[in-house]
């Protein structure tokens, strides 16, 4: 037999064997399941770019406003370690951010957001779809919390995996929880996202499954009613059993009160994720003594407004409102309130002067003053007093502070409900003691 004939037959046999093996592999069901365990770590990188138009709501009696162009992108890199896993679901992780940058242009107004280096280590808690971050290293701003809140919590993407072994061509629905995470919708009214197993192959010695997904959902989030179309694909590493890559192209349509499109933004989201990547700064030794449970100290927020000229820390149940002239109001969740007023040092009253002014003002409005906590020093340059009052058969405590610093003075007037009064007074004192006047307040002429 000629040599080339023997070689040809051998090649045919080998080709047939390889084809049979590949076909057998393709026909075998595969389990796409990511096992979450406490201590497992990942390296995550995401990139987003978007563009589109938004039409501001029309004001009654005025011409319809012109659409505004929207452009934006973000780059996020971090290492993540799982801290708490309950019934297979990740409840808490700790992240070490290498990068977290957002840029957006709305019309002709550029906007930039980033995470400060001082708080690049964050604990992220997730319950019922809501994410609550805090840093064991310092207070976060509301803007920094919002950056984390809008970022995808990647363990929740396990809801894109099937709950049973699948073969090529099999389809399944993405879980509602994962759809919420991908779309940032608070409420989903209708629609679904469907996955399909397209391929199982080997690359660089690792078997991986390729899954495509597509669908549309309609619902609402903080932007109002909207409809989103999602299309993309992801890779699942069958060696390390984790979702390693995801590409998503989305169309986000904002809807008006009549359900008509009032704006459209198109974007791309790309996720790369490596499993079992150790990070020394998230290791057992590095986390010894680090507060990984939320408490009154590590969940404080930072208010830093260089234009207004103040910086202070405050508890999360207080919410700063807009600045009006020389005043900033904070609203408490229980109906309490706090008003901060800035003034030049020469115009800032002493504690005794402020007490007399406040008492006279209340009595002129027929508010009964039932008791007085006299002026005392709360800290260097900080004076405090309080008045127990009654109006319309309702008692409240008026809590006051006067702060004097090199750049000027501040007066804080708190209206505190009687429920949890001790805690509220401690919180207001914390705000007053942490207050820093960051720019010179000139005396009004």
C-alpha positions in Angstrom: 0.0 0.0 0.0 1.3 3.4 -0.9 2.5 5.6 1.9 0.2 8.4 1.0 -2.8 6.0 1.0 -1.9 4.8 4.6 -1.5 8.4 5.7 -4.7 9.4 4.1 -6.6 6.6 5.8 -5.0 7.4 9.2 -5.9 11.1 8.8 -9.5 10.2 8.0 -9.7 7.9 11.0 -8.3 10.7 13.3 -10.6 13.3 11.8 -13.6 11.1 12.3 -12.6 10.4 15.9 -12.1 14.1 16.6 -15.4 14.9 15.0 -17.2 12.2 17.1 -15.5 13.5 20.3 -16.5 17.1 19.6 -20.0 16.0 18.7 -20.3 14.0 21.9 -19.0 16.9 23.9 -21.5 19.2 22.3 -24.3 16.8 23.0 -23.4 16.4 26.6 -25.3 18.7 29.0 -23.3 21.3 30.8 -23.9 22.8 34.2 -23.4 26.6 34.3 -23.3 27.2 38.1 -21.1 29.6 40.0 -20.5 28.4 43.5 -20.2 31.4 45.9 -18.3 30.8 49.1 -17.1 33.3 51.7 -13.5 34.3 51.1 -13.6 33.7 47.3 -12.1 36.7 45.5 -12.4 38.2 42.0 -10.7 40.9 39.9 -13.4 43.0 38.1 -13.1 45.5 35.3 -16.0 47.3 33.6 -16.3 49.8 30.8 -19.4 51.7 29.7 -20.1 54.2 27.0 -23.4 55.8 26.1 -24.9 58.5 23.9 -28.4 59.7 23.0 -30.9 62.5 23.6 -33.2 63.6 26.4 -36.2 65.9 26.1 -36.9 68.0 29.2 -40.5 68.1 30.3 -42.5 71.0 28.8 -43.7 73.8 31.0 -47.3 74.8 30.8 -47.8 77.6 28.4 -44.3 77.5 27.0 -42.9 76.0 23.7 -41.7 72.4 23.9 -38.0 72.4 24.9 -35.3 71.1 22.5 -33.8 67.7 23.1 -30.5 67.7 24.9 -27.6 65.5 23.7 -26.2 63.0 26.3 -22.7 61.4 26.2 -20.9 59.5 28.9 -18.5 56.8 29.8 -17.1 55.1 32.9 -14.2 53.0 33.8 -14.2 50.8 37.0 -11.5 48.4 38.2 -11.5 46.7 41.6 -10.7 43.5 43.5 -13.6 42.0 45.4 -13.7 39.4 48.2 -17.0 37.7 49.3 -17.7 38.3 53.0 -21.2 36.9 53.6 -23.0 34.2 51.6 -26.5 33.1 52.7 -28.3 30.2 50.9 -26.0 30.6 47.9 -26.6 34.4 47.6 -23.9 37.0 48.2 -25.0 39.5 50.8 -21.8 41.4 51.5 -18.5 41.9 49.8 -15.4 44.1 50.3 -13.9 45.9 47.4 -10.6 47.6 46.8 -10.9 50.1 44.0 -8.0 50.8 41.6 -10.2 53.1 39.5 -13.8 54.5 39.5 -14.3 57.3 37.0 -17.5 58.6 35.5 -17.7 61.4 32.8 -20.9 62.7 31.3 -22.0 65.6 29.2 -25.6 66.8 29.3 -26.1 69.4 26.6 -23.1 71.6 27.0 -22.6 70.8 30.7 -19.7 68.4 31.5 -20.0 66.3 34.7 -17.3 64.2 36.3 -17.4 61.9 39.3 -14.8 59.7 41.0 -14.1 57.9 44.2 -11.6 59.6 46.5 -8.4 57.6 47.2 -9.1 57.8 51.0 -12.2 55.6 50.7 -11.1 53.2 47.9 -11.8 50.3 50.2 -15.6 49.7 50.4 -17.9 47.2 52.0 -20.9 46.6 49.8 -24.1 45.1 51.3 -26.9 43.9 49.1 -30.4 42.9 50.3 -33.6 42.7 48.2 -31.8 44.2 45.2 -30.7 47.3 47.1 -27.0 48.1 47.5 -25.7 49.9 50.6 -21.9 50.7 50.6 -19.8 52.1 53.4 -16.1 52.5 53.9 -14.2 51.3 57.0 -11.7 54.0 56.3 -13.8 57.2 56.3 -17.2 58.7 55.5 -18.5 58.6 51.9 -20.3 61.4 50.1 -23.8 60.8 48.6 -22.2 61.1 45.2 -19.8 58.3 45.9 -22.7 56.1 47.2 -24.6 56.8 44.0 -21.6 55.7 41.9 -21.6 52.3 43.7 -25.3 52.0 43.6 -25.5 52.4 39.9 -22.7 49.9 39.3 -23.6 46.3 38.6 -23.3 44.0 41.6 -21.6 41.2 39.7 -22.6 38.2 41.9 -26.2 39.0 41.1 -25.5 38.1 37.5 -25.7 34.5 38.6 -29.4 35.0 37.8 -28.4 34.8 34.1 -27.3 31.2 34.5 -29.7 28.3 34.1 -30.9 26.4 37.1 -30.4 23.0 35.3 -27.9 21.4 33.0 -28.3 22.6 29.4 -27.4 21.5 25.8 -26.5 23.6 22.8 -29.6 25.5 21.7 -31.4 25.3 25.0 -33.1 28.5 26.2 -34.0 29.9 29.6 -35.1 33.2 31.2 -32.9 35.6 33.2 -34.1 35.9 36.8 -36.1 38.9 37.8 -33.3 39.8 40.3 -30.7 39.8 37.6 -32.9 41.9 35.3 -33.3 44.5 38.0 -29.5 44.6 38.4 -28.8 44.9 34.6 -31.5 47.6 34.1 -31.4 49.4 37.4 -35.2 49.3 37.4 -37.1 49.5 40.7 -40.3 48.1 39.1 -40.7 45.8 36.1 -44.1 45.8 34.6 -43.6 43.4 31.7 -41.1 41.8 29.4 -38.2 39.3 29.9 -34.6 38.6 28.9 -33.9 35.2 27.4 -30.6 33.3 27.2 -29.4 30.6 24.8 -26.4 28.3 25.0 -24.6 28.8 21.7 -21.3 27.1 22.0 -19.0 25.1 24.2 -15.3 25.2 23.2 -11.8 25.3 24.5 -9.5 28.4 24.5 -6.0 28.5 25.9 -6.6 25.1 27.4 -9.9 26.2 29.2 -13.4 25.1 28.3 -15.9 27.8 28.2 -19.5 28.2 27.3 -20.8 31.1 25.2 -24.3 32.2 25.9 -26.3 34.9 24.0 -29.2 36.8 25.5 -31.8 39.2 24.2 -35.1 40.8 25.3 -37.0 43.9 26.3 -38.5 45.0 29.6 -40.7 47.9 30.6 -40.9 49.5 34.1 -39.8 52.4 36.1 -36.8 53.7 38.1 -35.7 57.0 39.5 -35.8 58.5 36.0 -39.5 57.6 35.6 -41.2 55.1 33.2 -38.9 53.6 30.7 -38.4 50.7 28.3 -35.1 48.9 27.8 -33.9 46.6 25.0 -30.9 44.4 25.9 -28.8 42.3 23.6 -25.5 40.6 24.2 -23.5 37.6 25.2 -21.4 36.2 28.0 -18.7 33.6 28.6 -18.8 31.1 31.4 -15.5 29.5 32.4 -16.2 25.8 32.9 -12.8 25.3 34.6 -13.2 27.8 37.4 -17.0 27.9 37.2 -17.7 31.6 37.0 -19.1 34.2 34.6 -15.9 35.6 33.2 -16.9 38.0 30.4 -20.1 39.9 29.4 -20.9 42.2 26.5 -24.2 44.1 26.5 -25.7 46.6 24.1 -28.7 48.4 25.4 -31.3 50.9 24.3 -32.9 52.9 27.1 -36.1 54.7 26.1 -37.6 57.2 28.6 -41.4 57.4 28.4 -43.7 60.3 29.1 -47.0 60.2 30.9 -48.7 58.9 27.7 -46.1 56.1 27.2 -44.5 57.9 24.3 -40.7 58.1 23.9 -39.3 61.3 25.5 -35.6 60.4 25.1 -33.3 57.6 24.0 -29.9 56.6 25.2 -27.9 53.8 23.6 -24.9 52.3 25.4 -22.5 49.4 25.7 -21.4 47.6 28.9 -18.4 45.4 29.0 -17.4 43.3 32.0 -14.2 41.2 32.5 -14.0 39.1 35.6 -11.3 36.8 36.9 -11.9 34.4 39.7 -9.7 33.3 42.6 -7.3 36.3 42.3 -5.8 37.1 45.6 -5.3 40.6 46.9 -3.0 41.2 49.8 -5.0 44.3 50.9 -8.1 42.1 51.1 -6.4 39.2 52.8 -7.1 37.9 56.3 -4.1 39.7 57.8 -5.0 43.1 56.2 -8.6 42.9 57.4 -7.7 42.1 61.0 -9.4 44.8 63.2 -11.2 46.4 60.3 -14.8 47.2 60.9 -16.7 45.1 58.4 -20.1 45.5 60.0 -22.0 48.8 59.7 -22.2 51.0 62.7 -22.9 54.6 63.6 -19.3 55.6 63.0 -18.4 53.9 59.7 -21.7 54.8 58.0 -21.4 58.5 58.5 -21.7 60.6 55.3 -19.5 63.5 54.3 -20.9 66.8 53.1 -18.3 68.9 51.4 -19.4 71.9 49.4 -16.5 74.2 48.5 -18.9 76.8 46.9 -20.9 77.1 50.0 -17.8 76.8 52.1 -18.6 74.1 54.6 -17.6 70.5 55.3 -19.1 68.2 58.0 -20.1 64.6 58.6 -23.7 63.5 59.4 -25.8 60.3 59.8 -27.6 58.8 56.8 -31.0 59.5 58.1 -30.3 63.2 57.6 -30.6 64.7 54.1 -29.1 68.0 53.0 -31.4 70.2 50.9 -30.4 72.9 48.4 -28.3 75.9 49.6 -30.2 79.1 49.7 -28.0 82.2 50.2 -26.1 81.7 53.4 -28.3 78.8 54.7 -28.4 75.0 54.3 -31.3 72.9 55.6 -31.0 69.2 56.6 -34.2 67.1 56.9 -34.5 64.2 59.2 -36.4 61.0 58.5 -38.7 61.5 61.5 -39.7 65.0 60.7 -36.9 66.7 62.6 -35.0 69.5 60.8 -31.7 71.4 61.1 -30.9 74.8 59.7 -27.3 75.9 59.3 -26.6 79.6 58.8 -23.2 81.1 57.9 -22.0 84.6 58.7 -18.8 86.6 59.1 -17.0 86.2 62.4 -17.9 89.8 63.5 -21.6 89.2 63.0 -21.8 85.8 64.7 -23.5 86.1 68.1 -22.3 84.6 71.3 -24.2 81.7 72.8 -26.0 84.0 75.3 -26.9 86.4 72.5 -28.2 83.6 70.3 -30.2 82.2 73.2 -32.0 85.5 73.9 -32.7 86.1 70.2 -34.1 82.5 69.8 -36.3 82.7 72.9 -37.7 86.1 72.0 -38.4 84.9 68.4 -40.3 81.8 69.6 -42.3 83.7 72.2 -43.3 86.3 69.7 -44.9 83.5 67.7 -46.8 82.2 70.7 -44.6 79.2 71.2 -44.4 78.2 74.8 -40.9 77.7 76.2 -41.2 75.0 78.9 -37.5 74.6 79.8 -34.0 75.9 79.1 -30.7 74.1 78.9 -28.2 76.9 79.5 -25.3 77.8 77.3 -22.3 75.5 77.6 -19.1 74.8 75.8 -19.4 71.7 73.6 -15.9 71.9 72.2 -13.3 74.6 71.4 -15.1 77.3 69.6 -18.5 75.6 69.9 -21.3 76.7 72.2 -24.6 74.8 72.8 -28.0 75.5 74.4 -31.5 74.0 74.0 -35.1 75.0 74.6 -38.0 72.6 75.2 -41.1 74.1 73.5 -44.8 73.4 72.9 -46.9 74.6 70.1 -50.3 73.3 69.0 -50.1 70.8 71.8 -46.9 69.3 70.4 -43.6 69.3 72.2 -40.3 69.6 70.5 -36.7 70.4 71.5 -35.0 73.3 69.8 -31.3 72.5 69.8 -28.8 75.3 69.1 -25.1 75.6 68.4 -22.8 78.5 67.7 -19.5 77.7 65.9 -16.7 80.2 65.6 -13.7 79.6 63.4 -11.0 81.7 61.6 -13.0 81.8 58.4 -16.3 82.9 60.0 -19.1 81.7 62.1 -22.1 79.3 61.9 -25.4 79.0 63.8 -27.2 75.7 63.9 -30.9 75.6 64.9 -32.4 72.1 65.2 -36.1 71.2 65.6 -36.0 67.7 67.2 -38.9 65.4 67.7 -39.2 63.8 71.2 -38.9 60.3 69.8 -35.3 59.2 70.0 -34.4 62.6 71.4 -31.1 61.5 73.0 -29.9 60.0 69.7 -31.0 63.0 67.7 -29.2 65.4 70.0 -26.0 63.4 69.8 -26.2 63.5 66.0 -26.7 67.2 65.9 -23.8 67.7 68.2 -21.6 65.5 66.0 -22.5 67.7 63.0 -21.7 70.8 64.9 -18.4 69.5 66.2 -17.3 68.2 62.8 -18.2 71.5 61.0 -15.4 73.2 59.1 -15.8 76.5 57.4 -13.6 76.1 54.4 -13.6 79.6 52.9 -13.5 83.1 54.3 -16.9 84.6 54.9 -16.8 88.3 54.2 -18.9 90.7 56.2 -21.9 92.0 54.3 -21.9 95.7 53.5 
